[in-house]
Amino acid sequence: MSEPSLPGRLSREDPDLTERQRGVFSALIELHGRTARPVSSESLAHEAGIPLSPASIRGALAELEEMGLLERPHASSGRVPTAKGWEHYVRVLITPARLPAAWVEEMDRVLLHSTRDIEHLLNDASRLLSTFTRQLGLALAASLDEEPLSALELAALDRRRALLVLHLGARAMRTLVLELDTPLEAAELEEVAAVLREQLVGLPLAAVRQRLAGDWELARGSAVRVVARSARGGWAQPVSTPLYRAGVMHIARHPEFADADRLGSLLQVVESGSPLDRLMVACLEGQAMARVGVDEDHALSGCSLVSYALPGAVSGAVGVLGPLRMDYARAFSVVDAIGARLAERLA
């Protein structure tokens, strides 16, 4: 399994580069990140402006290749960073980017000031991640079944529809639109809400669902039975969130995924959710970390995952998936900022 890395946490395997090697390696990373093409010594001299002789550049490239940080895709081509090289870059050479004030304001507006439920928040988080990183944005939360019901609201949308709002723990929320088979007036819904609050508040969400599904003592009133029947119909499966994703168009534009079969295999893995859901939560909570060169599935080879496991009561994570040459400085800052805000919102 690929191990998560983060800036400043060095590995015993990280080589101690000389100033010359570090300069050549950083310039090659920057040039390859822009072009997605192998980088030659001539490109480094002319495009990157490295103040070294061609012979010195070639010597440094050979040394970096011997260390396992660079490789040649073909015998006659220039060099590209290896997964080990990108890991070294993440741990040793990057500094998370400073985010524009407008981005921070948008994150606050969408994630901190929203009254929407957890599914909408996760969907919004994946969209923001994709927009700001130009990668595939991902967000998920584990099953909410163990979360205690702290409050309940029932409001009429019209005579045959009602909105059931379940508050879980301190700030998480689950909403259900109920299609009523018998019309109910607003006063009847208020009475039903009072009965449900008396009987259900304090129970885990799984127990709430079970009681609504089969406890006829609870549904002793005809209006309560109408609401319970509707809730059963909309609550056939345990409440959990899928892997929310946004930004397929961004990842499809990367030359690494220009091949339709390659892109199709990747999107199949994203659609299934596994193993990304497991990898996203399997790291230190409350801090953005990168899995460089994900090797748990062949379709993810050549990809990196920067993710943030949410601390607190709601188990989940946010992250971005992209090619090895993604802009890690930006990805770390965006994922960390959105993860922290989502964690605060769900605390």
C-alpha positions as CSV (number, residue, x, y, z in Angstrom):
1,M,0.0,0.0,0.0
2,S,1.2,3.5,-0.8
3,E,2.1,5.4,2.3
4,P,0.9,9.0,2.9
5,S,3.4,11.9,2.7
6,L,3.3,15.5,3.8
7,P,5.6,18.5,3.6
8,G,8.3,18.5,6.2
9,R,8.0,14.9,7.3
10,L,11.2,13.4,5.9
11,S,11.8,9.7,5.3
12,R,15.0,7.8,6.0
13,E,15.1,7.0,2.3
14,D,15.1,10.7,1.2
15,P,18.5,11.4,-0.3
16,D,20.4,14.5,0.8
17,L,20.7,16.4,-2.4
18,T,23.5,18.9,-3.1
19,E,22.6,22.4,-4.0
20,R,23.3,21.7,-7.7
21,Q,21.2,18.5,-7.7
22,R,18.3,20.3,-5.9
23,G,18.3,23.1,-8.4
24,V,18.2,20.8,-11.4
25,F,15.6,18.5,-9.8
26,S,13.3,21.5,-8.9
27,A,13.6,23.0,-12.3
28,L,12.8,19.7,-14.0
29,I,9.8,19.2,-11.7
30,E,8.5,22.6,-12.6
31,L,9.0,22.2,-16.3
32,H,7.5,18.7,-16.5
33,G,4.6,19.9,-14.4
34,R,3.8,22.5,-17.0
35,T,4.3,20.5,-20.1
36,A,3.7,16.8,-19.1
37,R,6.7,16.0,-21.4
38,P,10.1,14.4,-20.7
39,V,12.7,17.1,-20.0
40,S,16.1,17.2,-21.6
41,S,19.2,18.9,-20.5
42,E,18.8,21.4,-23.3
43,S,15.4,22.3,-22.1
44,L,16.7,22.9,-18.6
45,A,19.4,25.1,-20.0
46,H,17.3,27.2,-22.3
47,E,13.8,27.1,-20.9
48,A,14.5,26.8,-17.2
49,G,17.5,29.1,-17.3
50,I,19.7,27.0,-15.0
51,P,23.1,28.7,-14.7
52,L,25.1,25.6,-15.2
53,S,27.1,24.2,-18.2
54,P,25.4,21.5,-20.3
55,A,27.8,19.0,-18.9
56,S,27.0,19.9,-15.3
57,I,23.3,19.6,-16.0
58,R,23.7,16.2,-17.6
59,G,25.9,15.1,-14.7
60,A,23.2,16.1,-12.2
61,L,20.5,14.4,-14.2
62,A,22.5,11.2,-14.2
63,E,23.0,11.4,-10.5
64,L,19.3,12.0,-9.8
65,E,18.4,9.1,-12.1
66,E,20.8,6.8,-10.2
67,M,19.1,7.8,-6.9
68,G,15.7,6.7,-8.4
69,L,14.2,10.2,-8.5
70,L,14.2,10.4,-12.3
71,E,13.7,8.0,-15.2
72,R,13.7,7.9,-19.0
73,P,10.4,6.8,-20.5
74,H,12.4,5.8,-23.6
75,A,16.1,5.3,-24.1
76,S,16.5,8.4,-26.3
77,S,14.1,10.6,-24.4
78,G,14.5,13.2,-21.7
79,R,13.7,12.4,-18.1
80,V,10.6,12.5,-15.9
81,P,10.2,12.3,-12.2
82,T,9.5,8.8,-10.8
83,A,6.9,8.2,-8.1
84,K,9.8,8.2,-5.6
85,G,10.9,11.6,-7.1
86,W,7.4,13.1,-6.6
87,E,7.3,11.8,-3.0
88,H,10.7,13.4,-2.3
89,Y,9.4,16.6,-3.8
90,V,6.3,16.6,-1.6
91,R,8.2,15.9,1.6
92,V,11.2,18.1,1.0
93,L,10.7,20.8,-1.6
94,I,7.2,22.2,-1.6
95,T,5.6,24.8,0.5
96,P,1.8,24.9,0.6
97,A,0.5,27.8,-1.5
98,R,-1.2,30.9,-0.1
99,L,-4.8,30.9,-1.2
100,P,-6.4,33.9,-2.8
101,A,-8.7,35.8,-0.4
102,A,-11.6,35.3,-2.8
103,W,-11.2,31.5,-2.6
104,V,-11.2,31.6,1.2
105,E,-14.4,33.8,1.2
106,E,-16.1,31.3,-1.2
107,M,-15.2,28.3,1.0
108,D,-16.6,30.1,4.1
109,R,-19.7,31.1,2.3
110,V,-20.5,27.6,1.0
111,L,-19.3,25.4,3.9
112,L,-19.6,27.5,7.1
113,H,-22.7,29.5,6.4
114,S,-24.8,26.8,4.7
115,T,-27.8,25.4,6.5
116,R,-28.0,22.4,4.1
117,D,-27.6,18.8,5.2
118,I,-24.5,16.6,5.1
119,E,-25.1,15.3,1.6
120,H,-25.3,18.8,0.2
121,L,-22.2,19.9,2.1
122,L,-20.2,16.9,0.8
123,N,-21.3,17.6,-2.8
124,D,-20.4,21.3,-2.3
125,A,-17.0,20.3,-0.9
126,S,-16.2,18.1,-3.9
127,R,-17.2,20.9,-6.3
128,L,-15.0,23.4,-4.5
129,L,-12.1,21.0,-4.4
130,S,-12.4,20.5,-8.2
131,T,-12.8,24.1,-9.0
132,F,-9.8,25.3,-7.1
133,T,-7.4,22.5,-7.9
134,R,-8.5,21.7,-11.5
135,Q,-8.4,18.0,-10.4
136,L,-11.1,15.5,-9.5
137,G,-12.7,16.6,-6.2
138,L,-13.8,13.8,-3.8
139,A,-15.8,13.8,-0.5
140,L,-17.4,11.2,1.6
141,A,-18.7,10.4,5.1
142,A,-19.2,7.1,6.8
143,S,-22.6,5.7,7.8
144,L,-24.6,8.0,10.1
145,D,-26.4,5.2,11.7
146,E,-24.6,5.5,15.1
147,E,-25.2,9.2,15.3
148,P,-27.8,10.1,18.0
149,L,-30.9,12.0,17.0
150,S,-30.7,15.4,18.8
151,A,-33.7,17.2,17.3
152,L,-36.5,16.6,14.8
153,E,-38.6,18.9,12.7
154,L,-41.6,18.2,10.4
155,A,-42.9,20.9,8.1
156,A,-45.5,20.9,5.3
157,L,-44.3,21.5,1.8
158,D,-47.9,21.1,0.5
159,R,-50.9,18.9,1.6
160,R,-49.3,15.7,0.2
161,R,-45.6,16.4,0.9
162,A,-43.7,17.1,4.1
163,L,-40.0,17.7,5.0
164,L,-38.6,15.6,7.8
165,V,-35.4,17.1,9.3
166,L,-33.3,15.0,11.6
167,H,-30.5,16.7,13.5
168,L,-27.7,14.3,14.4
169,G,-25.2,14.9,17.1
170,A,-24.3,18.6,17.4
171,R,-24.5,19.9,13.9
172,A,-25.0,17.1,11.3
173,M,-28.4,16.9,9.6
174,R,-30.4,14.4,7.5
175,T,-33.5,15.5,5.5
176,L,-36.2,13.4,3.9
177,V,-39.0,14.6,1.6
178,L,-42.0,12.6,2.5
179,E,-44.7,11.7,-0.1
180,L,-47.9,11.3,2.0
181,D,-50.5,8.8,0.8
182,T,-53.1,10.8,2.8
183,P,-53.2,14.6,2.9
184,L,-52.3,16.1,6.3
185,E,-52.9,19.6,7.6
186,A,-50.1,21.7,9.2
187,A,-51.6,21.2,12.7
188,E,-51.6,17.5,12.2
189,L,-48.0,17.5,11.3
190,E,-47.1,19.5,14.4
191,E,-48.8,16.9,16.5
192,V,-46.9,14.1,14.7
193,A,-43.6,15.9,15.2
194,A,-44.3,16.2,19.0
195,V,-45.0,12.4,19.2
196,L,-41.8,11.6,17.2
197,R,-39.7,13.9,19.3
198,E,-40.9,12.3,22.5
199,Q,-40.3,8.8,21.3
200,L,-37.2,9.1,19.1
201,V,-34.9,11.9,20.3
202,G,-31.8,10.5,21.9
203,L,-31.8,7.2,19.9
204,P,-29.2,6.3,17.3
205,L,-30.3,7.0,13.7
206,A,-30.4,3.2,13.0
207,A,-32.9,2.7,15.9
208,V,-34.9,5.7,14.7
209,R,-35.2,4.1,11.3
210,Q,-36.2,0.7,12.8
211,R,-38.9,2.2,15.0
212,L,-40.4,4.1,12.1
213,A,-40.3,1.0,10.0
214,G,-42.0,-1.5,12.4
215,D,-43.0,-0.1,15.8
216,W,-46.8,0.1,15.7
217,E,-47.0,1.3,19.2
218,L,-45.2,4.4,18.1
219,A,-47.6,4.8,15.2
220,R,-50.7,4.6,17.4
221,G,-52.2,7.7,15.8
222,S,-53.5,7.7,12.2
223,A,-51.5,10.8,11.3
224,V,-48.3,9.3,12.7
225,R,-48.9,6.1,10.7
226,V,-49.2,8.2,7.5
227,V,-45.8,9.8,8.2
228,A,-44.2,6.5,9.3
229,R,-45.3,4.8,6.1
230,S,-43.8,7.6,4.0
231,A,-40.6,7.5,5.9
232,R,-40.3,3.8,5.4
233,G,-40.6,4.2,1.7
234,G,-37.8,6.8,1.5
235,W,-35.6,4.9,4.0
236,A,-35.2,1.5,2.5
237,Q,-31.4,1.3,3.1
238,P,-29.2,2.5,6.0
239,V,-28.2,6.1,5.8
240,S,-24.7,6.5,4.4
241,T,-23.1,8.9,1.9
242,P,-21.6,7.8,-1.4
243,L,-18.2,9.0,-2.6
244,Y,-19.1,12.4,-4.0
245,R,-17.0,13.5,-7.0
246,A,-16.8,16.5,-9.2
247,G,-14.5,17.7,-12.0
248,V,-14.4,14.7,-14.4
249,M,-13.8,17.3,-17.2
250,H,-10.6,18.5,-15.4
251,I,-9.0,15.1,-15.2
252,A,-10.1,14.2,-18.7
253,R,-8.0,17.1,-20.0
254,H,-4.7,15.9,-18.6
255,P,-2.6,14.2,-21.3
256,E,-1.9,11.3,-19.0
257,F,-5.6,10.3,-19.4
258,A,-5.9,11.1,-23.1
259,D,-6.4,7.3,-23.9
260,A,-10.1,6.5,-23.7
261,D,-9.4,3.1,-22.1
262,R,-7.1,4.6,-19.5
263,L,-9.7,7.2,-18.6
264,G,-12.5,4.8,-18.6
265,S,-10.7,2.4,-16.2
266,L,-10.0,5.3,-13.8
267,L,-13.5,6.6,-13.8
268,Q,-14.8,3.0,-13.2
269,V,-12.8,2.9,-10.0
270,V,-14.0,6.4,-9.0
271,E,-17.6,5.4,-9.6
272,S,-17.3,2.3,-7.5
273,G,-15.7,4.3,-4.6
274,S,-13.2,1.5,-3.7
275,P,-10.4,1.7,-2.8
276,L,-10.4,5.5,-2.7
277,D,-12.9,5.6,0.2
278,R,-10.6,3.5,2.3
279,L,-7.4,5.3,1.3
280,M,-9.0,8.7,2.0
281,V,-9.8,8.0,5.7
282,A,-6.7,5.8,6.3
283,C,-4.4,8.7,7.4
284,L,-3.8,11.1,10.2
285,E,-7.0,13.0,11.0
286,G,-7.0,16.8,10.6
287,Q,-4.2,17.2,8.2
288,A,-3.8,17.0,4.4
289,M,-1.6,14.2,3.3
290,A,-0.6,12.8,-0.2
291,R,-0.5,9.3,-1.5
292,V,1.9,9.7,-4.4
293,G,1.6,7.0,-7.0
294,V,-1.4,5.1,-5.7
295,D,-0.7,1.4,-6.2
296,E,-3.8,-0.3,-4.7
297,D,-5.5,-0.6,-8.1
298,H,-4.0,-0.8,-11.6
299,A,-6.4,1.9,-12.9
300,L,-4.9,4.3,-10.3
301,S,-1.3,3.8,-11.3
302,G,0.2,7.2,-12.3
303,C,-2.2,9.0,-10.0
304,S,-1.8,10.8,-6.7
305,L,-4.4,11.4,-4.0
306,V,-4.2,14.4,-1.6
307,S,-6.8,13.8,1.2
308,Y,-7.8,15.1,4.6
309,A,-9.5,12.7,7.1
310,L,-12.1,14.6,9.1
311,P,-11.6,14.7,12.8
312,G,-14.5,14.6,15.2
313,A,-17.8,12.7,15.4
314,V,-18.5,12.3,11.7
315,S,-16.0,9.9,10.1
316,G,-15.2,11.0,6.6
317,A,-12.7,12.7,4.3
318,V,-12.2,15.1,1.4
319,G,-9.5,15.0,-1.3
320,V,-8.4,15.4,-4.9
321,L,-7.2,12.8,-7.3
322,G,-5.0,13.7,-10.2
323,P,-1.8,12.8,-12.2
324,L,1.6,12.5,-10.5
325,R,2.5,15.9,-11.8
326,M,-0.4,17.7,-10.1
327,D,0.2,21.1,-8.4
328,Y,0.8,19.7,-4.9
329,A,1.4,23.1,-3.3
330,R,-2.1,24.3,-4.3
331,A,-3.7,20.9,-3.7
332,F,-2.4,20.7,-0.1
333,S,-3.6,24.2,0.7
334,V,-7.1,23.7,-0.8
335,V,-7.7,20.3,0.6
336,D,-6.5,21.4,4.1
337,A,-8.7,24.5,4.0
338,I,-11.9,22.8,2.8
339,G,-11.3,19.8,5.2
340,A,-10.9,22.1,8.2
341,R,-14.1,24.0,7.3
342,L,-16.1,20.8,6.7
343,A,-14.8,19.4,10.0
344,E,-15.9,22.6,11.8
345,R,-19.3,22.5,10.2
346,L,-19.9,18.9,11.2
347,A,-18.3,19.1,14.7
